[in-house]
């Protein structure tokens, strides 16, 4: 019998502990990437998406990357939006050029729980998600790979804004929207989003970036996703407040990415950046958790049916060591 494997074929307690330790190191690696960018003055979720070819996707499946992977790959210097694993590059008749370094991406692996470890009377899931990582290379880092010629997208401002207007019109169960005052905010008690008029912004793209931020807060209302940080109305400057601000920032960036909007010109005060840094440094899981919640918020705003929303871990079903 293989070492550390029980006679049930399941992993032993020691192997589960090793899995948890590995997951924690993934959280740290992801957080370090984001913190390093923020400390350098780069906000990873602020990007002029319309000057790129498209949002990052897998070169083989054409499937776009979501959530935290969108941020991690968006930090790269490459103009090509297509990414491959080392094996995919070989299968396409090419290889990764010598000296090139990979970029980090993550995924959730379902790990089976051992019944004999379930000493608690509280019902527990038979399996739970564990964070794993893999390496990706950009198409520009490869040679001899048989890929179609890169197509550069040309989306006019009118087309982008038209798409954004339609996006807002089609939001399911929307909050009240009031435009015209000098500042943007969301009032949970009134379920109302307030934004300045579009002419107050440097660009129409910036207006929609701010509007999506406030609409993302509204998805946390108890009659929508009922997210902590909105439904419980946290104190300004508190950790829960910073976490919710991070969720709204990321959700807005995901919405901007899918519409090709440039959210890079939205101003961030030093206090907001400091708040995000404090949040990330105190909790290595914060950026993963915020990205997961932000993807849910963005999907809600896009009107994606529940069965189309990317499966994400439920906090109350995941052991403490690997809560996302």
HUHU-V970019 format. One record per residue. N is the residue number from 0. RES is the residue in one letter. PSI is psi in radians with two decimals (* if undefined). BURIAL is + if it has 9 or more other C-alpha atoms within 8 Angstrom, else -. D_FIRST is the distance of its C-alpha to the first C-alpha in Angstrom with 1 decimal. Layout:
# HUHU-V970019
((N & RES & PSI & BURIAL & D_FIRST) (N & RES & PSI & BURIAL & D_FIRST))
This chain:
# HUHU-V970019
((0 & X & 2.43 & - & 0.0) (1 & X & 2.55 & - & 3.8) (2 & X & 2.41 & - & 6.4) (3 & X & 0.16 & - & 8.7) (4 & X & 2.24 & + & 7.2) (5 & X & 2.91 & - & 8.3) (6 & X & -0.04 & - & 7.8) (7 & X & -0.13 & - & 10.9) (8 & X & -0.02 & - & 9.6) (9 & X & 2.87 & + & 12.0) (10 & X & 2.62 & + & 12.3) (11 & X & 2.96 & + & 12.5) (12 & X & -0.66 & - & 16.0) (13 & X & -0.74 & - & 15.7) (14 & X & -0.64 & + & 15.0) (15 & X & -0.73 & + & 17.8) (16 & X & -0.67 & - & 20.1) (17 & X & -0.66 & - & 19.4) (18 & X & -0.77 & + & 20.3) (19 & X & -0.74 & + & 23.5) (20 & X & -0.72 & - & 24.4) (21 & X & -0.74 & + & 24.2) (22 & X & -0.74 & + & 26.3) (23 & X & -0.63 & + & 28.9) (24 & X & -0.54 & - & 29.3) (25 & X & -0.78 & + & 30.0) (26 & X & -0.79 & + & 32.7) (27 & X & -0.73 & + & 34.2) (28 & X & -0.77 & - & 34.4) (29 & X & -0.82 & + & 36.1) (30 & X & -0.72 & + & 38.4) (31 & X & -0.68 & - & 39.3) (32 & X & -0.79 & + & 40.4) (33 & X & -0.74 & + & 42.7) (34 & X & -0.75 & + & 44.1) (35 & X & -0.71 & - & 44.9) (36 & X & -0.79 & + & 46.9) (37 & X & -0.72 & + & 48.7) (38 & X & -0.39 & - & 49.7) (39 & X & 0.05 & - & 51.1) (40 & X & 0.17 & - & 53.2) (41 & X & 2.11 & - & 51.3) (42 & X & 1.90 & - & 50.4) (43 & X & -0.48 & + & 47.4) (44 & X & 0.10 & - & 48.3) (45 & X & 1.95 & + & 52.0) (46 & X & 2.40 & + & 52.3) (47 & X & 1.39 & + & 55.1) (48 & X & -0.53 & + & 53.1) (49 & X & -0.23 & + & 56.0) (50 & X & -0.12 & - & 56.4) (51 & X & 3.02 & + & 52.9) (52 & X & -0.70 & + & 52.0) (53 & X & 3.07 & + & 49.7) (54 & X & 2.71 & + & 47.0) (55 & X & 2.39 & + & 43.7) (56 & X & 2.89 & + & 41.7) (57 & X & 2.32 & + & 39.0) (58 & X & -0.43 & + & 40.7) (59 & X & -0.95 & - & 38.8) (60 & X & -0.32 & - & 38.4) (61 & X & 0.10 & - & 41.7) (62 & X & 2.22 & - & 40.1) (63 & X & 2.61 & - & 41.7) (64 & X & 2.60 & + & 39.6) (65 & X & 2.97 & - & 40.2) (66 & X & -2.34 & + & 40.2) (67 & X & -0.53 & + & 39.0) (68 & X & -0.56 & + & 38.2) (69 & X & -0.68 & + & 41.9) (70 & X & -0.82 & + & 42.8) (71 & X & -0.79 & + & 40.4) (72 & X & -0.49 & + & 41.4) (73 & X & -0.28 & + & 45.1) (74 & X & -0.18 & - & 45.2) (75 & X & 2.88 & - & 45.0) (76 & X & -0.01 & - & 48.1) (77 & X & 2.58 & - & 47.7) (78 & X & -0.48 & - & 50.2) (79 & X & 2.36 & + & 47.9) (80 & X & 0.02 & + & 45.9) (81 & X & 2.39 & + & 43.2) (82 & X & 2.61 & + & 39.7) (83 & X & 2.72 & + & 36.9) (84 & X & 2.91 & + & 33.4) (85 & X & -0.73 & + & 33.1) (86 & X & -0.71 & - & 31.5) (87 & X & -0.66 & + & 34.3) (88 & X & -0.72 & + & 36.9) (89 & X & -0.71 & + & 35.5) (90 & X & -0.41 & - & 35.3) (91 & X & 0.26 & + & 39.0) (92 & X & 0.19 & + & 40.0) (93 & X & -2.75 & + & 40.4) (94 & X & 2.93 & + & 38.6) (95 & X & 2.31 & + & 38.8) (96 & X & 2.55 & - & 41.6) (97 & X & 2.39 & - & 40.8) (98 & X & -0.09 & - & 41.1) (99 & X & 2.52 & - & 40.5) (100 & X & 2.49 & - & 38.5) (101 & X & 2.86 & - & 36.4) (102 & X & 2.66 & + & 37.2) (103 & X & 2.42 & + & 34.8) (104 & X & 2.72 & + & 34.0) (105 & X & 2.83 & + & 31.6) (106 & X & 2.89 & - & 30.0) (107 & X & 2.27 & - & 28.2) (108 & X & 2.26 & - & 24.6) (109 & X & 2.16 & - & 23.6) (110 & X & 2.29 & - & 20.7) (111 & X & 2.31 & - & 19.3) (112 & X & 2.54 & + & 20.0) (113 & X & 2.16 & + & 17.8) (114 & X & -0.63 & - & 19.9) (115 & X & -0.26 & - & 18.9) (116 & X & -0.15 & - & 20.4) (117 & X & 1.35 & - & 23.6) (118 & X & -0.21 & - & 25.6) (119 & X & 2.59 & - & 28.9) (120 & X & -0.29 & - & 31.2) (121 & X & 2.25 & - & 32.1) (122 & X & 2.40 & - & 30.6) (123 & X & 2.73 & - & 28.1) (124 & X & 2.65 & - & 27.1) (125 & X & -0.37 & - & 23.8) (126 & X & 2.82 & - & 23.4) (127 & X & 2.68 & + & 25.4) (128 & X & 2.43 & + & 26.5) (129 & X & 2.37 & + & 25.4) (130 & X & 2.29 & + & 27.6) (131 & X & 2.86 & + & 26.5) (132 & X & 2.82 & + & 28.7) (133 & X & 2.95 & - & 29.3) (134 & X & 2.40 & + & 32.0) (135 & X & 2.62 & + & 35.1) (136 & X & 2.46 & + & 38.0) (137 & X & 2.68 & + & 41.6) (138 & X & -0.52 & + & 43.2) (139 & X & -0.25 & - & 45.7) (140 & X & -0.01 & + & 43.0) (141 & X & 2.74 & + & 42.2) (142 & X & 2.55 & + & 44.1) (143 & X & 0.12 & - & 44.4) (144 & X & 2.28 & + & 42.8) (145 & X & 1.59 & - & 44.4) (146 & X & 2.62 & - & 45.5) (147 & X & 2.72 & - & 48.8) (148 & X & 2.43 & - & 51.5) (149 & X & 2.22 & - & 51.2) (150 & X & 2.13 & - & 53.5) (151 & X & 2.22 & - & 55.4) (152 & X & 2.42 & - & 56.2) (153 & X & 1.64 & - & 59.8) (154 & X & 2.05 & - & 60.0) (155 & X & 2.82 & - & 63.4) (156 & X & -0.70 & - & 64.0) (157 & X & -0.68 & - & 65.6) (158 & X & -0.74 & - & 62.6) (159 & X & -0.80 & + & 60.2) (160 & X & -0.65 & + & 62.5) (161 & X & -0.72 & - & 63.0) (162 & X & -0.66 & + & 59.3) (163 & X & -0.70 & + & 59.0) (164 & X & -0.73 & - & 61.8) (165 & X & -0.68 & - & 60.2) (166 & X & -0.87 & + & 56.9) (167 & X & -0.70 & - & 58.7) (168 & X & -0.53 & - & 60.7) (169 & X & 0.11 & - & 57.6) (170 & X & 2.21 & + & 55.6) (171 & X & 2.50 & - & 54.7) (172 & X & 0.95 & - & 56.1) (173 & X & 2.73 & - & 57.7) (174 & X & 2.97 & + & 59.2) (175 & X & 2.50 & - & 63.0) (176 & X & 2.10 & - & 63.9) (177 & X & 2.11 & - & 66.9) (178 & X & 2.44 & - & 68.1) (179 & X & -0.34 & - & 70.9) (180 & X & -3.12 & + & 70.4) (181 & X & -0.19 & - & 69.6) (182 & X & 2.78 & - & 66.0) (183 & X & 2.42 & + & 62.7) (184 & X & 2.96 & - & 60.8) (185 & X & 2.28 & + & 59.1) (186 & X & 1.78 & - & 60.5) (187 & X & -0.65 & + & 57.8) (188 & X & -0.67 & - & 60.5) (189 & X & -0.17 & - & 62.6) (190 & X & 0.97 & + & 59.7) (191 & X & 2.34 & + & 61.8) (192 & X & 2.31 & + & 61.2) (193 & X & 2.30 & + & 64.0) (194 & X & 2.61 & + & 64.5) (195 & X & 2.85 & + & 67.5) (196 & X & 2.69 & + & 69.2) (197 & X & -0.51 & - & 67.8) (198 & X & -0.21 & - & 70.8) (199 & X & -0.20 & - & 69.7) (200 & X & 2.71 & + & 66.7) (201 & X & -0.72 & - & 66.7) (202 & X & 2.75 & - & 65.2) (203 & X & -0.58 & + & 64.4) (204 & X & -0.74 & + & 60.7) (205 & X & -0.65 & + & 60.8) (206 & X & -0.85 & + & 62.3) (207 & X & -0.53 & + & 59.5) (208 & X & -0.75 & + & 56.9) (209 & X & -0.73 & + & 58.5) (210 & X & -0.76 & + & 58.9) (211 & X & -0.59 & + & 55.2) (212 & X & -0.85 & + & 54.3) (213 & X & -0.66 & + & 56.4) (214 & X & -0.56 & + & 55.3) (215 & X & -0.68 & + & 51.7) (216 & X & -0.74 & + & 52.6) (217 & X & -0.44 & + & 54.1) (218 & X & -0.34 & + & 50.8) (219 & X & -0.08 & + & 49.6) (220 & X & 2.63 & + & 52.3) (221 & X & -0.40 & - & 51.3) (222 & X & 0.04 & - & 52.4) (223 & X & -1.78 & - & 50.2) (224 & X & -0.14 & + & 46.8) (225 & X & 1.01 & + & 47.7) (226 & X & 2.35 & + & 46.3) (227 & X & 2.39 & + & 46.4) (228 & X & -0.25 & + & 48.9) (229 & X & -0.96 & + & 51.4) (230 & X & -0.50 & + & 51.5) (231 & X & 0.02 & - & 51.7) (232 & X & 1.25 & - & 54.2) (233 & X & 2.74 & + & 52.9) (234 & X & 2.45 & - & 55.4) (235 & X & 2.27 & - & 56.5) (236 & X & -0.13 & - & 54.7) (237 & X & 2.96 & - & 51.8) (238 & X & -0.71 & - & 48.2) (239 & X & -0.59 & + & 47.9) (240 & X & -0.79 & + & 51.0) (241 & X & -0.68 & + & 49.6) (242 & X & -0.75 & + & 46.3) (243 & X & -0.65 & + & 48.4) (244 & X & -0.67 & - & 50.6) (245 & X & -0.73 & + & 47.6) (246 & X & -0.81 & + & 46.4) (247 & X & -0.68 & + & 49.9) (248 & X & -0.83 & + & 50.2) (249 & X & -0.75 & + & 47.0) (250 & X & -0.73 & + & 47.8) (251 & X & -0.73 & + & 51.3) (252 & X & -0.62 & + & 49.9) (253 & X & -0.69 & + & 47.6) (254 & X & -0.77 & + & 50.6) (255 & X & -0.68 & + & 52.7) (256 & X & -0.74 & + & 50.1) (257 & X & -0.32 & - & 50.1) (258 & X & -0.08 & + & 53.9) (259 & X & 0.47 & + & 54.4) (260 & X & 2.63 & + & 56.3) (261 & X & 1.86 & + & 56.9) (262 & X & 0.26 & + & 56.0) (263 & X & -0.24 & - & 56.3) (264 & X & 0.00 & - & 59.9) (265 & X & 2.25 & - & 59.2) (266 & X & 2.49 & - & 60.0) (267 & X & 2.20 & - & 57.5) (268 & X & 2.73 & - & 59.0) (269 & X & -0.55 & - & 57.6) (270 & X & -0.64 & - & 56.8) (271 & X & -0.81 & - & 54.5) (272 & X & -0.73 & + & 52.6) (273 & X & -0.69 & - & 52.4) (274 & X & -0.74 & + & 51.1) (275 & X & -0.77 & + & 48.3) (276 & X & -0.75 & + & 47.4) (277 & X & -0.75 & - & 47.3) (278 & X & -0.78 & + & 45.2) (279 & X & -0.66 & + & 42.6) (280 & X & -0.53 & + & 42.5) (281 & X & -0.39 & - & 42.1) (282 & X & 1.86 & - & 39.2) (283 & X & -0.27 & + & 36.9) (284 & X & -0.11 & + & 35.9) (285 & X & -0.75 & + & 39.5) (286 & X & -0.62 & + & 40.0) (287 & X & -0.80 & + & 36.9) (288 & X & -0.80 & + & 38.0) (289 & X & -0.69 & + & 41.6) (290 & X & -0.70 & + & 40.7) (291 & X & -0.81 & + & 38.8) (292 & X & -0.63 & + & 41.8) (293 & X & -0.68 & + & 44.2) (294 & X & -0.68 & + & 42.7) (295 & X & -0.74 & + & 42.9) (296 & X & -0.80 & + & 46.6) (297 & X & -0.71 & + & 47.4) (298 & X & -0.65 & + & 45.9) (299 & X & -0.82 & + & 48.0) (300 & X & -0.59 & + & 51.1) (301 & X & -0.13 & + & 50.5) (302 & X & 0.47 & + & 50.3) (303 & X & 2.26 & + & 46.8) (304 & X & 2.72 & - & 45.7) (305 & X & -0.62 & - & 42.8) (306 & X & -0.07 & - & 40.5) (307 & X & -0.24 & - & 41.3) (308 & X & 2.37 & + & 40.6) (309 & X & 2.32 & - & 37.4) (310 & X & 2.21 & - & 34.6) (311 & X & 2.69 & - & 34.4) (312 & X & 2.49 & + & 32.5) (313 & X & 2.18 & - & 34.2) (314 & X & -0.59 & - & 34.7) (315 & X & 0.01 & - & 34.3) (316 & X & -0.09 & + & 30.9) (317 & X & 2.28 & + & 29.3) (318 & X & 2.64 & - & 27.9) (319 & X & -0.62 & - & 30.4) (320 & X & -0.39 & - & 28.3) (321 & X & 0.42 & + & 28.4) (322 & X & 2.34 & + & 31.8) (323 & X & * & + & 33.5))
